[in-house]
Amino acid sequence: MFHHLSSLQINIPDGFATTAWAYQLFLEENGLIPEIEGLLKDLDTQEFSNLPAIGHQIRTLLLQSHLPEEVVQAIKVSYGKLCAQYDLPIQVAVRSSATAEDLPSASFAGQHESYLNVSGEADVLAACLQCYASLFTDRAIKYRHDHGFEHLKVYLSVGIQKMVRSDLASAGVCFTIDPESGFEKVVLVTGSWGLGENVVQGAVNPDEFCVFKPTLREGKNAIINKKLGSKAHTMVYTNPGEQEGRRIMNVETPLAQRERYILENAEITQIANWALKIEEHYGQPMDIEWAKDGVTGEISIVQARPETVHSQQGNALKVHTYTLLEKGPLLVSGKGIGQRIISGVARILDSPKDAALLQPGEILVTDITTPDWDPILKKVSAIITNKGGRTSHAAIVAREMGALAVVGSGNATEVLQDGQLLTISCADGQNGLVYAGKLAWKEEELDFSHLAKPKTQTMLILGDPDKAFQYAAYPNDGVGLMRLEFVINDSIQIHPMALVKYHELQDENAKALIDQLTHHHRNKEDYFVEKLAQSVATIAAAFYPKDVIVRMSDFKTNEYANLIGGREFEPVEENPMLGFRGASRYYNSRYREGFGLECRAMKMVRDDMGLTNVKVMIPFCRTVAEGEKVLQMMADYGLQRGHNGLEVYVMAEIPSNVLLAREFAQHFDGFSIGSNDLTQLTLGIDRDSSIVSDLFDENNEAPKAMISMVIKAARETNTKIGLCGQAPSDFPQFASFLVEEGIDSISFNPDALLKGIENILAAEESRQSRFTEQVREEPDGRVLA
């Protein structure tokens, strides 16, 4: 990288490296090869019962040997030249790098040792010898055996690189691919205060920043998500005489720093831009380490290696989904790795030395895993750690082994009991949930490989941004309905007007909760805007450049009231289903400023982040005049229909939308049929009433007549029209009806997509067959229908 990428203005600390030939010379000059071969012949390669003893003997043998004089002199000369470049004394990192290391198919991550904060010729030479010895750590011996490498045909180079003073600032890791889903359009940057070793080892729960590559290249604000980690410890240099024999140590991070992001937006963007250039140079997804110097303020790239999990996998169209069928007591949670559900017995271990207590298939529960754990991790079905993030050692090893992991749980070793039966669910793509007992779950395989692409667009219904990258791999034409309610309820939790009028709130408990949730933001309103924008941006990025149609909030008053601070702003209605909901809220003084926050979030996503594939949809718009009012409100808040290509849709879910569809089409760019509300209002059935619920039927001729009318009007006015709902997947005849009417798109929940596509294809095939039968050839060769 220093040779090829420094010219691209990527900061890479200078240094030098010993060669693999130098290591071979070391073995030959000390006559080590026969002795190492003899020791390895005695290794138990079945149970590895004597691995610690064999490894210790080989390392002792190497450490008692001497470096060849020509290697010593070469190191001294190069170290002297490196030091001469700087006015003040420098510290270096002395890193091991084996010839088989950092392959796309075998990372060797953490198998060999690195030594930080090294200074002076004697210490550098000693660290080089220790690196040679680390080629035979227990974990490295086991790793080579498991991956089929011959021990004495793997050689070691030692890299000596000027240390970046990140002990006074921050450091971390970034991937040029989402490490969990394999989604290739993002850069994930993680980091913590102090030296980056804490992030690599998983000793802290780091900050996370997700950056979208396509809009990053366009110079937009491409940071689509930010998550604040607890960052409980900071790794720093030791002072002379302090912590004798150690060059680094962990100290507690001050509270003020824990509650701050480690990087400014411009710095996150700089790292992501460099990551793009590094990925382009190597032509594959990369795992990169970065560091910020606390003295100069400069950021540097200190290491890069190929990503080793998703780069080796095909893009299969067979997807396994997991769904919990019951819920037990939730014991702990953290970041989930693995997208599956398993059950097993917990085994709480403090150290790899306790490996004999771990039985095959058990769940390892520990504070943190280091590379020393690697030889025993193949025995486990899952790993639960107190510390760590999605780029930590435990997370990376779990992905390589195909095991589940819940990292950064905080207190798993305190809450869980040794021998306890657990169920772990990482099925939602982001969160790892640990339940007591063995719970029932369902596993399904969705096989899209045999399906043709329908002419009718098939889109998804989504609300949860944590699953967006996973679902983007399904065959789809975009998102036909993104519900904001899920994000507001689960992520934001606060009524928007309670943020706007925070100082007028009477409920002190609500104010305390709001303070707790919003204290990382400049003001209360920004909390709502930024959280909503990041959730929408994550889904928009996942499906970019396909359409993502975002429906503005459509809570009913009783649902809004359940948000924090909501009861002070919501009336009590006898029938909220038909009351103060949808478009009527947006221009009303009770909610107008809350709608303004929603508009600011959409403007941020489209104009600032560059995700112009986002379209906005207005729900429950009763009259054309009401639609005009809402469009004017949006324009007042900077969300002008037509500006920057913005399209605005309207839900077709009220009979007035159908009867006046041609008039509505003059003000909106598309319709989305809400078949549930349209059926409810056509048949006069309250969907919330269990007494008459058996009369609710989307296949009834009356709502179908309404649907037919609005599709016809949309086609006459050249307005796009789709439908979002379960019926086309549940009822083949309903899918056939929609296809016959000529609908443009149908949107499905992800679990119903496969069945929905099958029903659409069958309907399109049937329609084509009937058309073919109706065609006859005239004697003069003309073909008429």
N, C-alpha and C positions, 0 to 999 in steps of 0.2 A: 504494500500500500504506500509506504514512504516513497518508493521509487516511482510508482505509476500514478499516484493520486494526489501527491502534494501540489502538483501543477494545477489541480482543479480547486485550489484554495481550501483543501481539507487539512486541518491541523492534525499532524501525526507526530508524536514525540520521536526524536532521533534516538539512535542506539546502534547496536551491532549484535551479531550472533556467532556463536561457535558452530562449526559444521558437523554433520553426521560423521564425516571422516575423522574429526577430532575425537569423537566418542569411540569409534572403532580403534583408533590408535591407543586410547586409554585402556581398552580391554586387552589389546595385544601386549602392550608394554608391561602390564601388570599380571599377565598370564591368567586372566580371569575366566576365559571361555570354558576350559575344561571343568573348573570348579563349579561354575554356574550350571553347566550341563549336568554334572553329577548330582547337584542338589535338586534340580528340577525333575530328574528321573524318579526321585523318591516322592514326588508330589502326588497326593491322593486326588485324582481327577474325577472321582465319583462323588464323594461327600465333601472333599476339600477340608477334611478334618485337621490336617497338619499344615494348612496354608499359612497361618500366622507364624509358625516356627520356621518354615522354609523361607518365607518372605523376609523375616527378621535376619536370618543367616546370610542371605544374599545381600541385603542392604548393608549389613555390618561389614561384609567382605569388601564392598565397593567403597564405603566410607573410610576404611583403613588403608585404601590404596592411594596412590599419588597421581596428580595430573601430570601428563608429559610436559617437559620443560618448554618445548616449542609452543604448546598450547598456552601454558602459563604466560610466556612472554607476549604472545599475540593478544591475550586478554588484557594484559597490563598496558600495552601500547594503545589498543583501541579504547580502553577505559580512560586513559590519559587524554586522548584526543577529544573524547566526549566531554570530559570535565572542562577542558580548555575553552569550550564554546561559551561558557557561562562565567559571570563575574563572581557569583557566590557558590559555595559548596552545594552539590546536588545529591539527591538520593535516586537510586535506580530500583527498578523491579527486575528480578532475575527469574525468568519464566522457562519452564520446560516445554519442549515442543517435539513430539516424536514423529518419525517419518510416516507412521500410519495414522497420525492424529488428524482430526478435523476433516475426515472424509465425509461425503454426503451420507454414506451408509454406516459410518462408525465414528462418533464424535470424539470418543475418549475424554469427554468433558469431565474435568476435575480428577482424572485418574492419576495425573502426575502433579508434582508440587510446584508452587510459585512462592517466591520470597519477596516481600515488600519492604520499603524503607531501608534499603541496603546502601552503605556508603563505605568508601575506603577499599584499597586493593585487596587486603587480606579477607575482608568480609565478602567481597565479590567472588573471589576464588573459592572460598568455603561454600558459598551458596551454589556455585556451579557444580561442585562435587556432590552436594546434597541433591541437586536436580538429577544428576546421573543416577544416584541411588534410588530416586523416586520412580525410576523406570520399573522398579520391582516392588512398588507398594503392593500389598495384598490385593487391593481392588484392581490394580492394573494387570497383575498376573491373571486374575480370574476373568477380567474383561477380554484380554487377548485370547485366552482359552475358549471363551464362549463365542468369540467372533472368528476363530480359526486363524489367528496370526501366530507365526512361529516366534517365540520369545527372543531368540538371538538374531532374528532378521529384522527386528524393529530397532532403529537407532535413534539417538536423541540429540537434538540441537538445543542449545541454551540461548535464549534471547535476553539481552541486557538492554533495558530501555529506560530513558529518563522518566522518573516519576512525575506525574501531574499532581500538584498539591490539592487533590480533591478532599484530603482530610480536613481542609479548611473551607470546603464548599460541598459539592455533591458529585455523585457518579452513579452509573447504572448500566443497563443492558437495553438494547432495542432489537426487535425482530422486523424484517421487511415482509412479514407475513403474519397473520393472526395465528399465534402458536396453538390455539385450541381448535379452531375450525379449519385452519388452512386457507382462509380467505386471503387472496393475494393482493387486494387493492388498498391495504392499509399498512402503515408502519406503527408498531406498538413500542412506545418508549416508556421504560420504567426506571425508577431510581430512588435514591435515598440520600440523606446527608452523610458526608464522610466518604471513606474509601468504598469502591464498588464491590468489594469482597462480600459485604453484608447482603447485597442484593443477589449476587451469584449463589451464595450459600443458602439463601433463604432465611437469614437471621433476622430480617425485618419485613414488615408489610409495607411495600414501597408505594409511591405515587405511580399512577398509570396515565398515559396520554396516548390517545388513538388519533392518528393523522391519516387523512384520505389522500392517496397518491394522485389521482387524476386532477383534483382541484389544487393540490399542492403545486403541481407542474404549471398550473395557470396563475400562480401567484396569489391565490385566495387564502383566507384564513381557514386552513384545512384541518384544524384541530377539532374533530367531531365529538370527542369525549374526554373528560378529565375526571380522575378519581383520586381522592386524597387518601394516602395511606397513613398508618399510625406512626411509622418510622421511629420506634421506641428507642433505638440505639444508634450511635454514631461511631464509626470506626476511625480512629485517629492514630497518629504516630505516638510512640512512647518517648518520654524525655530521657536523656542520658541518666543511667542509674535507676530509672523507674522500671518496674516490672522486669527484673533482671532476666536476661536471656530472650526477651520478647521485643520485637520491633514495633508491633501494633497492638492496640487494645480497643475494647468497646467501652464507651461511656454513655450514660443516659442522655437522650436528646432533650433539651429544654422544651417545655410545653409550647412556648411561642413558636418554636421552629417546627414542632410536630404539626401544628395547625396551619403551616404555610406550605404552599407548593414549592418544590425544590428548584423549579425553573420558571422563567418568564415565557410568555407565548413565543416571543421572537427566538428564544434559545431552543425551545421545542421544535420550532420550524427549521432552525438551522441543522439540528441533529437529523431530523427527518429528511431534509434535502441531501445531506451527506450520505445518509443511508441509501437513498435512491441511486446516487452515483456509484456507491460501492456495489450495490446489487447489479447495476448495469455493467460494471467492470467485470464482475465474476460470472455474470450470466445465470444467476440462480439465487433463490432466497437465502438471506444471510442472517446470522446471529452475531451482533456487534456489541462491543463494550465501549462506553464513552466516559469521559471524566471532565469535570470543570475545575479549573485551577482557582483556588481562593485568593491567590496573590495577584495574578494578572487578570482574572475574570474570563480568560479564554477557555473555550471548550475544545477538547481533543478526542480523536478516535484512537483507542489504544489496542484494539484487537478486533478481528473479524474472522468468522468461520462459517462454513455452510450450515444451513438449517438441516436437521437430520431426521425429521419425522415426516412432515407433510410433503417434502420434496421427493420422498421415496414412494409416495402413494399415488395410485391412479385416480382418475376422476370418475369413480364408479357411480352408476345410476341406481344402485341398490342401497337403500338407507334403512338402518335399524332404528326404530323409535321405542322409547321406554316410557311407561306411564304408571305412576303409583296408583294403586286401586284403593288404598287406605292410608290413613295418617296415624302414626303413633306419636308419643312425646318427642318433640324436637330437642335434642340434647346440645348440639353445637352446630355451627355453620361456618363456612369460609368460602374461598374461591374454589370452584369445582373444576377438576380436570378429568376428562374421559367420556362425558355424554352417555353414561349408562347408569344402571342401578345394580347393586350387588348386596348380598347379605353375608355376614361372617362374624367370627369371634374376634374381639379386640384383644391385642397383646401390647401392653404398655411397656416399652423398653427405654432405658436411659442411655444406652450405649450399644454399639455393635458387638461389644464383648459379651452381651447377653443373648447373642444370636441363637444359642442352643434352646432357648425358651420358645422360640418362634416356630410354629408348625406350618407346613405348607397350606396355603389358602387362607391364612389368618390375616387380620387387618392390623398393620403396624401403627401404633400410636406413640408419637414421640415429640419432643420439643422442636427439633430441627434435624434434617438429614444432611450429612456431608458425604463426599465421595467414599469415605470409609464404610458407609452402609452398603455400597453397591453390590458386593458379593452375595449378600443375603436378600436383597430386594426382589430377586426373581421368585422367591418363595411366596410373596405376599399377593393378596387379591386387591389390596388397597392400602394407601398411606394417608394418615391424618397427622398433620403437624400443627403446633401452636403458631409457628412463625412462617413467613415466606409469602411470595407472590407468584404470579403466573409465569415468571421467568426464573424462578428459583430452581435449585438443584433437584428438589423433590418433584417439582412439576415436570421438569425436563425428563428425568429418569422415568417417571410414571408414563409419560407419553411414549417413550422409546420401548418400554416393556408392555404397553397395552394395559396397564393397571389404572384403576381409579385413584384419584388423590383429592383430598380436601386440605388445602394449605391456608395458613394464616387464620386458623380457627380461634386463636387467642388463648384458650384455656382447656383444650381437649384432654390433656394429661391430668387435669384436676377434676373434670366433670365425668369423664368416662371411667369405667371400672375394668380392671384386668379380667379377661374371661367373659365380658359382657357380650351378649348377642346384639348385633347392630344391623341396621339397613342404611346404606349410603346411596343417596340419589344425586347424581350430577347430570340429570337428564335435560335440564333447561339450558345447558350450554355455558353458564357463567357461575352459578351458585352451587356449592357443595353442601348438602343437608344431611345430617347424621341423626337418625331416629333410633329410639330404643326398640329392641325386639326384631323379629323377622316379619316384615310386612309383605303383603301381596303386591305384585306388579305385573304389568302386561308388556310383553315384547312383541313388536310387529316388524315385519320386513316390508318396506315399500319398494317395489321393483318397477322403476320407470323405464327400464332398458328396452322393453318390448313395445313401448308406446310411440305412435306417430305424433306429430305436432298437429293439433286441431286448427282448423281455419278460424274458429271462434277463439278469441283471446282468453286464456286461462290465467287468472290472477289470484293473489293470495289476500286473505284477511289477517292482519297482524296488529298487535298492540304492544308486545314485549320486545324492546330493542335488544335484549340479551340473547335472543334466539335468531336475530336477523341474519347474521353471517351463515348460520347453519341452514336456514330455510332458503337463502339465496341460491344454494346449490340445486334446489328442486327445479324441475322444468316449469317455467312460468313466464309470463309477459309483464311482470311487475306486481305492484300492490294496488288492488282495487279499493281497499278500505284500510286505512290506519286509524284506529280509534284513539283519540287523545285521552279518553277517560282512564285507560289502563295506566298511562304514564302519570297523570295527575293523582290518581288514587294511590298507586304503589310507590312512586318515586318522589313526587313533590309533596303529597299528603296534606297540603295547606290550601284552604279556600283562597282564590286569588284576591278577593276583596278584603280578606283579613290581612293581606300583605299591603295592599294599597292604603287601607285605613287602619294600619297597625296601631297608631297612637290613639285611636278612638275605641279600641277593643276594651270591653268590660271584663272579659273572662281572663283572669290572671294565669290560670293553668294553661290556657291556649297560648297566651303570650310567652310563657316560659318554654313551651314546646317549640314555638316559632323561633325564639332566640337560639335554642339548641340546634335547630336544623339549618338556620340561615347565617350563623355567625362567621362562616368562611367567605361570605359575599359582601360586596361593597354596600349594597342596600337590600331591603327586603324584596323589592320588585325584581331586581336583577336575579335573585335566587330562582324565581318562577321562570323568567325568560330564558336563562341559561340552561336550567335543567330540562325544560321542555324542548329547547332548540337542540340540545345534544342528543336527546332521545330520538327526535324526528330525524336528525342528521345521520344517526347511526343506521336507521332503517333505509333512509334515502341513499346512503353510500353503499349499503349492501346490495341494492338492486340497480344502482346507477349503470347506464343512463335510462333504464326503463322507468315508466311513470310510477310515482308513488302518490296516491290520492289521499290526502290527509283531511279527515273530517274534523272540523272544529268541535269544541266540546259539546256533548249532548247528554250531560247528566240531567236528571229530573230534580226538582227542588228537594225532595226527601234524600236523594243521593248527595247533592251538594252540601246539605246540612251536616252530613256525617264527616265531612272534611274538617280539619283543625280550624277552629274559629268560624265554621260555617253557619252555625245556628243563629248568629247575630245578623246574618245577611239574607236568610231564606225565609219566605213566607210558608205557613203551614197550609197545604192544599188538600182538598178532599180527593181529587183525582190528579196526581202529579203527571200521569201519563199524557193527559190532555191539557196540562196547564202551562206554567211558565218554563218553557223549554225551547231549545233550538234557537232559531233566528230571532224570536221575539225578545230574547235576553240581551242580544248583542247591542241593540241601540237603546235599551231601557236604562234609566239612570241607576237602577239597582245593580247593574252588572257591566255597564258600558266600559268602565276602566279595566275591569277584568278581561273583557274581550280585547281591549287594547294590548294587554300583556301577551295574549295569544298571538295577535297580529305581529307584535315586535319579534316574537320567537320565530314565526314563519319568515319574516323579512330577513332575520339574521341567517337562517338556513339557506335561503335562496340567494340573497344579495352578497352577504359577507362570506359565507362558506362556499358559495358557488354551486349549490345543489339545486339547479334549476329544473330537475326532473320532478320536483315537488309541485303538486297541484293542490289547491284548497277546495274543500267541499263544505257547503252550508246545509245543515240538517233542519228538518221540520220548519220549512219556510212556507207559511200558510197562504200568502198572497204575493202577487207580482210586486205590488208597492212595497211590501216588507223586504223583498229581495233587493229592490233598488236602494232602500235605506241601508241595508247591510253592506252592499257594495260601496256606498258612499262612506260609511264608517270605516271600512277597510282602507279606502283611499286616504282618508284623513289620518290613518295610522301608518301610512307609507306603503300599503299593500295594494297597489293599483292594478286592477285587471288589465292585462295586456302589457304592462311594464315588465321588461326583462322576460317576456314570453309567458307571464303568469296566466294560467287558465284557472277559472273558477267554475266548479260544478255545483249542482244542487241535488239534494236527495229528492227522488220521486216516491214519496211515501204517504202522501195525503191525497184524497180524491181531487182536491183543487189543483194539485200539481199535474194530474193526468188531464183533467178537463181543460185546463189552460196551458197545456204543454207548449203549444206554439208561441204563446206570449212569453212564457218563462224562457224559451229558447232564444229570445231576442236579447236576453240579459246574461245568460250563462253559457258556458262552453260545452257542458255535458250534463247528462243525468245519470244518477245511480239509483236503481230501484231498490227501496228498502221493503222487501216483500213481507216482513213481519208486521211493520206498522201499517202498510197498505192493506194487508189482509184484515188486521184488527179494525181499521177504520171503515173498510168496505162492508164487512160483516157485522159491525157494531159490537165487537167482542173486546172486553178488557183483558189483555194478555195476563194481567196480574191476578185475575179471578180464577180460582181453581174450580168454581162451580160450573162455569161455562167453557172451560178450557178444551173439553172434548169436541166443541164445535169449531175450534180454530183449525183451518185447513187451507193451506196455500194452493192446493189442487182444486179448490172450489171454483166453479165457473165464473163467479162474480169477480174475485180478485184477478183471475186469469184474463178476464175481459178488460179489466183496468190495465193490466200489464201490456196486453196486445195493443190497446189504444195508445199508450205512451210510447211504445216502440215505433208504431206507425208514424206518430207525430215527429219523433226524433229523426226518423229516416227522411221524412218530407222536408224537414228544416236542416238536414245535413248536420245534425247534432249527435255527438257520441253518446252511446247509452250502454250501461252495463247493469248487472244485478249482483248483489252480495247476499249470500245466504246458504243455508244447509240443504234446502229442498232439491237443487239440481244434482247433488251427490246422493241424497237419500232416495229420490224417486226418478228413475230413468225417464219416465213419461214426462216429468216436468222439464228435464233437460231437453228432451225432444221438442217440447212445446216452445221453449225459448229459441232453440236453433231454427225451428220452422218460422218463427216470427222475425228472425233476422237480427237478433241481438248482437252487439259488437263484442262484449266480454262478459264472463261470469267469474266471480271471485269466490274462493273456497277457504275454509280453515285448513291449515296445513295437513291435519290428519285425514281430511276428506278429499284432498287434491287428487290422489290416485284414482279413487272411485269416480270423482267428478270428471276427470279427463276421459276415463273409459266410457262414461255415459254420453259425453259430448261426441266422442268419436263414433259411437254406435249410432247416435242421432244423425250425424253428418253423413255417415255411410248409408243409412236408410233413406235419407233425403235424396242423396245422389242416385241411389238405385231406382227410386220412384221417378226421378227426372229422366233417367235413361230409358225407363220403360215407356215414358210418354213421348219420347222422341221417335219420329218415323222418317224414313227417307222418301222423298217425293221422286217420281220418275225422272225429272230433269236434274236430279242430283242435289236439289236444295234440301237442307236439313231444317225442319220446323219442329217446334215444341207444341 
